[in-house]
Amino acid sequence: MSHSTLAVGPPEKADLRFGFIKLTDMAPLAIALEKGYFEDEGLFVELEAQANWKVLLDGVIDGQLDGAHMLAGQPLAATIGYGTKADIITPFSMDLNGNGITVSNQVWEAIKPHLPTDADGKIQHPIHADVLKPVVESMAKNGESFKMGMVFPVSTHNYELRYWLAAGGIHPGFYAPHKGDTSGQKQAEAFLSVTPPPQMPSTLEAGTIHGYCVGEPWNQQAVFKGIGVPVITDYEIWKNNPEKVFGITREFSEKYPNTTIRLTKALIRAAKWLDADDNANREEASKILSQPYYVGADYEVIANSMTGTFEYEKGDTREVPDFNVFFRHNATYPYYSDAIWYLTQMRRWGQISESKPDAWYFDIARKVYRPDIYAQAAQALIAEDYAVADEFPDFANESGFKPPQDDFLDGITYDGTKPTNYIESLEIGLKQNDTL
C-alpha cells in the first residue's frame, strides 16, 4: 500500500491560530471554519485579522500565528531573502483573479473621451494603460508625479499594476536593493507606493494617489462611494492568474506533517464549497464575509464581485463569472509555474538584482510550492468521498508546470519552463544580464 493511500494520522497540533487580511479572498479560511471542515479534521482554529501584510508575515515567522492567508510573493520573497529571510512554504493556492485597477474621477474624466466604444455606446474593455500616457506626461510638465497605490512590494497587485502600465508603455520604476533602494521608483514615469487595502479608497479620495491596484471589495467600494472608477480587472490582464496562497513555515510542516495535510484538506473542501453549483453558495459566503471580524464591508459591496459581476463606471455592471475563482481551473493546486512567474517579475523590476539561470527559478519554486502535500490531502479527500479524482490534476503525471499561457493582455506568451527567455521577451524591464 503506497503512503499516499494511508489514512492521515491524528493532528500533532490541534489548536491553531491563522492570520488573514480583510479581503474577499480570505474566504476559504472563513468557510473552512464556519462549515466545520477544520473541526472534521480535529483542528480547532482561531482566525485573526492582521493590521498589514508585514505584521502578518512576522507573526507566522515568529510562531504567534501557525499560518496565514498570504500574498503569493511573500513565501517566495522570504525564501530568497528579499525583505525578511525565512523558509515559508505553501501547500495550497487560495484563489485565482480577484483584483482590479481603479483611477480617480479626475483621471477618468481625462481619459474617458479617448476610449473606444461599442456599437451600443458602452466603453470597450479591456482598457489599456497607454490611454494614461497623456495624463502622465501633462502632469510631469507641471512638475507633478503620477502616483498609484499597491498593497505591498511583493504583492500580485504590484506586479499586475506594473505589467499593465509597462504593456501600455509607461515605466513603473525599478528596485535596486543592492544600492539600498527599495522604493521601486528608479527611472519611474508612474510612481508606485504601498497603501494598505482598506485605506485605498480614502487615500484616493484625499488626492494622495491618482489610482490603485487592490483586491475586492476595495475597487467596488470606490464605485459605491463615487470616488473612482475601476478600469480593468486582473482577469483581463492575465486570465485566471493565481492570487493568494496559504503560507506556513517549513519548520511547521516538518514538525506537524499530519496537521499540515489536515488543514490543507479543510481548505480544499472550503474552496470546493465556494465554487459549487456555479457559485450557488456565493450569497451565503458574502453574508459570512461581511461580518466585522472577517472582511467587514457591506454585503452589497462584497456580493458585487463575489456573485460573478463587476461594476466599472457607476451603472456599468458586466458579467465576469470568473472574477473570483476558488476551486475550478485547478485554482487550489500550487503550480511551480505560478511561483516562477512571480520570480520573473521580481527579476524584471530589480527586486532580484542579478541575473539567475533557469535552474535557480526551478529550485526556488520547488522549495516553496509543495504540490506533494497538496496531493496527499486531495487523495485523502477522494478516499473519504469528499471529492472525486477528476476534480484535481492527474497527480501521477503532473509536472507542476502549466502549458504555455497566452492569456495576457499584451499577447505575450508565458512558459514557466523557460523563465529567462520570458524575461527577455518583455519590452520594459531588466533583461537577463542587466544590473542597475
PyMOL commands that set and color helices and strands:
alter all, ss='L'
color gray80, all
select helices_A, chain A and resi 3-5+24-34+37-40+53-61+73-80+105-114+129-141+156-167+177-179+197-205+220-225+234-237+250-255+257-279+282-289+299-306+336-348+358-368+371-383+389-391+419-425
alter helices_A, ss='H'
color red, helices_A
select strands_A, chain A and resi 15-20+44-49+67-71+88-93+96-97+99-104+146-150+174-176+181-186+190-194+211-215+228-233+244-249+309-311+317-319+324-325
alter strands_A, ss='S'
color yellow, strands_A
deselect
rebuild
show_as cartoon
